[in-house]
């Protein structure tokens, strides 16, 4: 049975990541940064599912979505999360191992963020330390976009403006 909600999440997440990748390409062209989308550690199992789609499984836990370097040598890493139809995002959407990668990366001197999009209209880039403070101190299981207005980033014709 097909999970329609899962398919919608994947589609909106793919659109969100495409918007980020467009910005990353523009940053590369402008000499501001080199940031790439990390590939998922999937391994095909050789079995075809419905519609001829081959199924696969995760070989290991994935790293956050994007990694790169800013002009001047500063490393950057961030995880992208998108939500449709809701004004909040559950903290559980950032998996524990992804959170730990961001924490460890920042401990080495890098910039680490959670990039959140709501309905492809509202976008926020939150430093991992601030995200963890929200998680520990807001007394809820989710983060409402009204709470993170100070972290808003703009959408331009070149993609998202996050640098």
WOMOLIN-V15108 format. One record per helix or strand of 3 or more residues. SS is the DSSP state (@ for helix, = for strand). FROM is the first residue (numbers start at 1). TO is the last residue. If there is no record, write none. Layout:
BEGIN
SS|FROM|TO, SS|FROM|TO
END
This chain:
BEGIN
@|4|29, =|33|37, =|42|48, @|50|52, =|54|58, =|66|70, =|75|83, =|88|90, @|91|93, @|96|107, =|111|118, =|122|127, @|128|137, =|142|144, @|145|151, =|152|156, =|159|161
END
